């Protein structure tokens, strides 16, 4: 059986179960709109929804790209210089555990309602899984292979390219499965706290107007983005890590 068939089956059954719940329990549309009503919102407001979706997607991808650059750079630094990890790791833990509402308020005061606060939030949410996984992956390199390359007078860069980085790749893609999908949620959360555009803003706006149909429509879009991000990571991992199955 193809691995994507169960996913499609669940996706097909979900609207039927949703509609069945409405037929059985008959909730008011303001509490639980029907799939047809939500589909109507997705179609009638498609231009506005598409514009806000692109805003959120841009923030998520931009912040995630910055998080990758920063996390990979620090992971390589920690791999080459253990004292740097001993000095910086405690401060990174402190930064990770700053309460999110307090951090968001500080960012709004310092940076205003611009793109920068959203990027910072996405970076902080997605940076740590990448750094932790890649650092652990680099340390898991086969010591026997490393010793053999050293006896052949390989440079540290050659050891990194030939042994350490390939060993870290599975952990790197595992981090993507968490962090890339999390970047969508982080961008929406940032918009929820301070924004005038994006899916997070639409969620707040729909809630204040008691537009449950629009709230469900935005939720479906956000879920689709997260699922698509996860699927892209799995596809990339399957192509890049083909050598592991040989």
ABEGO torsion letter per residue (X at the ends): XBAAAAAAAAAAAAAAAAAAAAAAAGBBAAABBBAAAAAAAAAAAAAAAAAAAAAAAAAAAAAAAAAAAAAAAAAAAAAABAAAAAAAAAAAAAAAABBAAAAAAAAAAAAEBBAAAAAAAAAAAAAAAAAAAAAAAAAABBAAAAAAAAAAGBBAAAAAAAAAAAAAAAAAAAAAAAAAAAAAAAAAAAAAABBABEAAAAAAAAAAAGBAAAAAAAAAAAAAAAAAAAAAAAAAAAAAAAAAAX
